[in-house]
Amino acid sequence: MVIRPLLIQGKKSLKSINRFIYKDPKQVGLNAVFGNRDFGWKFELIGLLLFACLWIAGASLIFTQPEFSQFKGFLPGPTFKALFEATQESRFWICVFASLKRIVIGILIAAVMGVPLGILVGFYPKFRSLSYSPIQFVRMISPLSWMPIALLLFASFESAVYFLIVMATICPIILNTTIGVLNINPQWIKMALNQGASNFQLIKTIVIPASLPYMLTSLRLALGVAWIVLVPAEFLGISSGLGYLINDARDTMEYDKLMAMIIAIGILGFALDRIIQKIQHTFSWSWNE
C-alpha cells in the first residue's frame, strides 16, 4: 500500500480520525478491574483460605444453634462430603454437562450478535448515538423478567433458557466491545488512513485485533451473569442441570446436597473464568508485542 500524506485524505479522513478520540478522558474500560496485575498464586490461595475461614466461622456460629440444627448441612464438612458423593454419581455429571452446554451455547449466541454490534457502536458515532438509548433501556430490564415471555414464545424449555441467557449477556458484550474499540490508539488509525486504508480494512486489521482483549473481558462478565440467570431458569420444567439439582435438594430438605451444588457452580464458574482469563492474557501479550 502506497503511503500518502494525511492532507490528501481531506476532511473525510479527519472526520474518521475524530471518531476514535475520547470526549470524556475519565472514561475507563472494565478491563481496569480484570487487568493483568496480580500478586501471584500465593495471594489468591490466602484469599480462598480466608473465605473458607469466614464460611466455617459464620456457619458454625449460626447452624450449631439448637433452633437451626436442621440446617447443619450448610456446614463445610457435610457439604464437601455430599459433593464428593455426588461426583461418584452419573446423574451429577449429566447435570453438569447440561448446565455447561446451556451456558456455552447461550454466551456464544450472545457473542455472535453482540460483538459485531459492539464494533459498529464503537466505530460509527452516529450509530452509537442511535443505539445508546435502546441498549441502556434493555440493559436495565432484569433478565429474569423475560421468563414469562420466553415460556410463551418458545415451544421447549431448553430454547427458553437459551433466550434468557442471551438477553442477560448480550448487553455486557456489546458495551465492553464498544469500550475496546474506543480505547484504540488514535495514532494507529492515523497511520492506517495515511496509507489509504478503508473502513473495512481498519476494522479487520486494527479494530478487531486491538479490541479482542475487551471482547474476552466481556465474555468473562457474561459468564457470571449467565450463571445468575441459569440457576433459576433451570427451576422451570427442566429435569437436568445444577439448578434442577438445587431445587430438588431444597424440596427434599437435603441441605448438604443443596450447598454442595452451590459449591459445584462456584468451582465450574471459577474454572471457566480462568480459562477465558488465560486466553485474554495470551491475546493481550501477542498484540502488545
Secondary structure as UniProt FT lines:
FT   HELIX           6..18
FT   TURN            19..20
FT   TURN            25..26
FT   HELIX           30..32
FT   HELIX           41..63
FT   HELIX           66..74
FT   HELIX           76..87
FT   HELIX           90..123
FT   HELIX           125..139
FT   HELIX           143..146
FT   HELIX           147..153
FT   HELIX           157..182
FT   HELIX           186..194
FT   TURN            195..196
FT   HELIX           199..202
FT   HELIX           203..207
FT   HELIX           208..233
FT   TURN            234..235
FT   HELIX           242..251
FT   TURN            252..253
FT   HELIX           255..288
//
